[in-house]
Amino acid sequence: MTGFDAFAHAQTLLAGLGDHEPPAGGVRLHEPAADGTTAHDALLDGVWSALARPGALATNFRLVESGRQVDRSRWMRSRVGDGEVLHTALVPAYLHSAVERGATLVISHLEALDERVMLLCEALEYLLRARAWVNCYITAGENSAFDVHSDDHDALILQLLGRKHWEVDSRVGARSRDLAPDSLDRVLTPGMCLSVPRDTAHRVSGTGELTVHLTVGYEPFADVREETRAAHALVGRTAPDPDPEWLTTRLALRPDRRAGASLRSALTGEVGSGTRIRWASRYPPYVTTGDEHLTVTTMGRRIRLDRRLEHTITLLTRGGALTYDELVAGSDLPDADLRALVAFGARNDFLICEG
């Protein structure tokens, strides 16, 4: 990971908001310590990288001015190159003028365009047990391209560059066009993180300077809850609120996988001291222990392992990436057994080994 440890940064953000579960109980704000992380610099580099990426889809970008989308033909050039590869390029002169007037450039699904953002998105998904995505907003005017509005999903706001003025209704679930008198009214600066619950009215405006922020939208246990409600509706019953352990088990049965490849290690069985190893599933696995075996349910599969691997499996399923040397330092396995486990995990695709 270039620039910062994405998983550690995700943990810091959620801890700053109050806990490691989906933020609840209203609007929350995290202000980093004065000597805190500069992770936002690495994420900002990811934004600039995405803007210059030739293979990005035109649908990843929107320019919104006075509440209306500007026709892409004015600010974007697209062509099909050799091998029918789509190349897109933004027109700097038009974008500069539009952004200065108060237009907002929106990059949708930024996690698909930059690895740094992708790893942060994956980390938040793992910790929140949520389907997540990342949009980016770039503007320089004082007025907002969007009026008071609310979203149908929870969101984390990460300020990366400049200052942005946020007003968020104190009444969670209120869709009123008039914000309550005691609503949050703050100017966010780089490094700050704001939690906005779903269906909560908010207004965003610039401060007359170039500003960039990320919005991480997420839906905790969304698919599982929808499946449960639909199943109960079919038999004419009201769906009870499932407990967290049941939800975690259901997510472990889903096939969702993180981005990344371990083909090299799977083919050769080799890992180096700096090889980065992380759990492959998008959501945490469900692990049960017996007298002699572990049963790990992950990505819809049940894997039976020797009970002696329990400590090492616990290290790997925390969700962050570990180099092989870090895994050696934390594991209680002999080197030969640890290498065999990593090779087995790569071949059976429950571990991602890169580098």
Disulfide bonds with the S-S distance in Angstrom:
none
